[in-house]
Amino acid sequence: AASAAAAAASARLPSLTLRGALPVIRVHAGTCMLGEALDLIDHVAAASEPLVVLYREVRARWASASAPPAAGAVTRHADGRASPCASRRAPEDSVTAGKALDAGVGGLGLLHLARVRLQLHGIEVSIGLADCVDDDQQLDDSDAEAEPGEPSRSRGSWFARGARAAAPPAAASAAAAGGSGSSACAGPRRVFGAGHASLALRLSALEVAAEAGAGGVTMSAHLSKLELLDCRRGVPADACCLVALDAQALPPLPLGLVAAILSPGNLEAAERRAASGSSSSAAGVALDGFERLACAPLLSMQLRGNDSEARRADVAVAARAVHLQWNPGIVALGSYTLLEASQVLAEAAADRHFEWSDMQSVTVDMQHTDGTGLPATPAGDASDRGAGGPAVGGVLKPPAAPLHLKFSANVEQVTLAFNAEPLRGPWAGQEWDITAGETFEVAPDNLPAGVTMPHIILLSVDDVRLALTQDPPPEPGGKPELSLVIRASLDNMLCPEDQRPAAATFVMARALPPPESVGTAAGNDCSSRGSDGNGAQAVVTLDQGVATGGALEVLVDIDPVYFELRIAPLLRAIEFIERSIRKPLVRLANGGRPLPPAPVPDPASAAASARRRPRWKIMVPTAVLSMPTAADGHIEFRCVDASVGSTSIGDPTLMDLIKVDVSRVVGVAVHPRGRGPPRQLGLTIVEEQARFELTLRKPLSNAAAASLGVPFQELIIDLTKFGSTIHLGLSPADFGLLLAVWLDNFSVNPVLPKDPARAKLAQRDTTQLKVVVRMPQAVLWLHDAAESRAILQLRLDAPNIDVDKRLDGRTFVRIALPGISCFVSGEAATGASRWFQMIGPPLETPAA
């Protein structure tokens, strides 16, 4: 009832409508403007103080006018008569009228309803980071020597001093040597040029429609195109577009703005005339078109609720295409800039002329009031505080209402490209500082004209649909309940065959052809055929909450896929994710400062951290794994019911445990035949195995693993638990194919930058990779031709293989064979074929 009464009181407030279009707006912002921005905040805080005082007085007078008269109050008439003062509102309205102040738009009590439909023909925002240096501009000696009491002058020099303090070692040494250099951090006299930018954001045909009132806020946005560009000097044109979003825009509106402030009655009449199209007034023009949007918006959002009840937010995004590129250098450059800006803010905080608390107190005082429109209960009055939150600035802060969030997105096409960093360093003449953690791959210098570096990974996905739900935690202080479902169709994943600038690309992952077209042991292989054009459908589910113990669980269910295994591109992609994505983002989140070496955790804390780490699992009904060569064909492994899952353990150190579990594994050799596509010759290298399992143990910290003698990566293939014999069939051509797979594929390693953290470890004693293979029994069947019978049989009992690769490049291989037997095919005296033993275990007694 109180909410309804407050809404009725809010309906008596006026309404605002605004509609129109603006021309292209261009904005440039640079880190050099940080000092001026701090000065502007100072001036705004000082200039807004009279407005804040006026606002408080208006609220107090409104509340006093809405309150019932005091006992004994009288009203003096013109003829001198005195009568008891009567209230102009019902008793229950005395509080409701005050609540109307908080029930209007934004809780300010000024408007009942606000409608805005604004179109911008274009927006261009350019941002200058730490690389935007104009060598011709220098600080004056007077500015460099300005006293701290002069804010506008001292903060300009503060930024230069902060840049010098945050310079990487190479820049600091250059400055100490007196060199001129071109680094932004080489000396205190360099400032940013206003005409240069590191990033640029472009929006075309942006239109925003919003409606705000007591019931909440509804907003929608239409857009033709959005572009985020890497504008650093030297970045090639094909690598500069970081984000490109294409959507559907509305027809352009005429330039100009039309605004109207109407009373409730006039608003209703204007709405009726605008709906009938018979109004030419300013109010009718401002209202026209709010409900008749021609296409689905790029962004739509609806907010409901307030501080006293549960808040709900529904957000939806729809776009035609989204293209993303990742250049690691722009993230590292952002870290440098953030570190320099933090220096400026630290010095600004030391200036007593600038006080953040002043702005915070104004914000708290305007937002937190009681139901009568007067300031809330003072912090010192504990009797009236009730169940409210902590007091801030003398005002009782009410507890935040729980938020229920629903987010959905629908994108027709998404491409994601990961690039080698196109620039050698953050500034001309300097290279990235690997001692600070920038060990990502950099494109080579002096590329031939017209030659561009291929993407390290290019992922294409179609029909992406996303649904996110976030609910408040069931218990105070807990994590929100999170549920996310992503549906998409995997088109393909392209990678270059090697690291040359003009390297050919291959499809590393794509959809598998339909079952009827997949080759079998007696037919053609499936690698020569593409997918059916529909892509591999994938469903990704993420859950986090009480049911998962607070940890994030990820489940991926994908259609049959074909995966081409090339070791060098795969290792390069894995290292790129670690060096070029994770490390730059971690440093950026740390304020631009390199992270100190993590201490070796004790077993108890490592086990607790392992329980909180995310868990994921990928399930594929059918998969084909191909190991290609340069020109000698490839080896295929086919399986069903494949799954790859990851959990974390804390013994002996915190590490990820990745398990691969597959069923019905078959390995076949595919040789080239003539000019046509490769064709299987009919020989199965590995007979069908009912079950196959491998485990990869990967510590999260290499330093902690090295201190405990744990390999950086340990691959364990243990088939003894299944108790089945491994049958391998080989011909002379298959031996050549296996040798080619090793020479052309498995023995090729990518060339990566040196890792300074690994260089400090003991190279001869630290194990980089360890492979352990355990089998109950293996039988090799040797054929003189693929179409003939086996002529030699070699039995290996309980073979154990251990491979140990150290950081210094040495590889140790240990093979243990408790028993070995060899049989040769021949003909008995009767003419029947039989096996004759050539090698076997020693007999207990001499042969007769």
Secondary structure, DSSP 8 states (H G I E B T S, - for coil): -HHHHHHHHHTTS-EEEEEEEE--EEEEEEGGGHHHHHHHHHHHHHHTHHHHHHHHHHHHHHHHHHS---TT-EEE-TTS-EEE---SS-TTHHHHHHHHHHHSGGGSSS-SEEEEEEEEEEEEEEEE-TT---TT-B--HHHHT--TT-HHHHHHHHHHHHHHHT--HHHHHHHHHT-----TTS-TTB---TT--SEEEEEEEEEEEEEEETTEEEEEEE-SEEEEEE--TT--GGG-EEEEEE--------SEEEEEEE-HHHHHHHHHHHHHT---SHHHHHHTTSS--SS--SEEEEEE--TTS-EEEEEEEEEEEEEEEE-HHHHHHHHHHHHHHHHHHHHHHH-TT--HHHHHHHHHHHH-B-TTSSB---TT-GGGTTT---EETTEE------EEEEEEEEEEEEEEEE--BSSSSSSTT----GGGT----B--SS--TT-----SEEEEEEEEEEEEEEE--SSTTS--EEEEEEEEEEEEEEEESSSSTT--EEEEEEE---GGGS--TTS--STTS---SS-EEEEEEEEESTTTTTSEEEEEEE--EEEE--HHHHHHHHHHIIIIIIHHHHHHHTTT----------HHHHHHHHHHS-EEEEEEEEEEEEEE-SSS-EEEEEEEEEEEEEEEE-SSS-EEEEEEEEEEEEEEEEE--TTS--EEEEEEEEEEEEEEEEEEEEES-HHHHHHTT--SEEEEEE-TTTT--EEEEE-HHHHHHHHHHIIIIIT--------HHHHTS-TTT-EEEEEEEE-SEEEEEEESSTTS-EEEEEEEES-EEEEEEETTS-EEEEEE-SEEEEEEEEE-TTS-EEEEEEE----SS---
